[in-house]
Amino acid sequence: MKVNVEVDCSPEEARRFLGLPDVTRANEVYVDALAKAMQGVGSVDQMQDLAKQMAPMGQFGLKLFQQLMEGGAAMAMSKPGAPKPEDR
C-alpha cells in the first residue's frame, strides 16, 4: 500500500512545524557582509583573495563540506522507512 500526503504551506510554516530555527537575521547579516565585500572587487585576483578569506581551507574545505552533506544524505536514506531515490 502506498499513501501520498501533500501539504500546502509556506516555507516559514514548514520551518516552524519541523521545529527548525529561524536563521533569517543571520542570513541577512551574511548577505550584507558579502555584498559589501564584493563592492570593492575589481579584478579576478581580488575575487580570489576574497574567496580565500571566506573559505580559509579553500578547495579542501569545500570538498570536506561536500562529503559531510553527502554522508548525511546517505545516512538519511539508509534509515528504515526513509524513501529511496527511486520511490520519489
SVG drawing of the C-alpha trace seen along z (x, -y; Angstrom):
<svg xmlns="http://www.w3.org/2000/svg" viewBox="-2 -49 47 51">
<polyline fill="none" stroke="black" stroke-width="0.4" points="0.0,0.0 1.3,-3.4 0.0,-6.6 0.9,-10.1 0.3,-13.1 0.6,-16.6 1.0,-19.6 0.4,-23.1 2.3,-25.5 4.8,-28.3 8.5,-27.8 8.0,-29.7 5.1,-27.4 7.2,-24.3 10.2,-25.6 8.0,-26.2 6.2,-22.8 9.6,-21.0 11.0,-22.9 13.9,-24.4 15.5,-27.6 14.8,-30.9 18.0,-32.0 16.6,-34.9 18.6,-37.5 21.8,-35.6 21.3,-35.2 20.6,-38.9 23.9,-39.8 25.8,-37.3 24.4,-38.5 25.0,-42.2 28.6,-41.4 29.1,-39.5 27.6,-42.4 29.8,-44.9 32.9,-42.8 32.0,-42.3 31.7,-46.1 35.4,-46.6 36.3,-43.7 37.6,-44.9 39.7,-42.1 40.0,-38.3 42.9,-38.4 40.9,-40.4 38.0,-37.9 40.4,-35.0 41.7,-36.8 38.1,-37.4 37.2,-33.7 40.3,-32.6 39.3,-34.8 35.7,-33.5 36.8,-29.8 40.2,-29.6 40.5,-25.9 39.9,-26.6 39.3,-23.6 39.9,-21.1 37.3,-22.8 34.7,-22.8 35.4,-19.1 35.1,-18.3 31.7,-20.1 30.5,-18.3 31.5,-14.9 29.7,-15.9 26.5,-16.7 26.7,-13.5 27.3,-11.4 24.3,-13.0 22.1,-12.4 23.3,-8.8 22.5,-8.2 19.1,-9.7 18.3,-7.5 19.5,-4.3 17.1,-4.8 14.3,-2.3 11.2,-3.7 13.1,-6.5 12.0,-7.0 14.5,-5.6 15.5,-7.8 13.7,-5.5 10.4,-5.9 10.2,-9.6"/>
</svg>
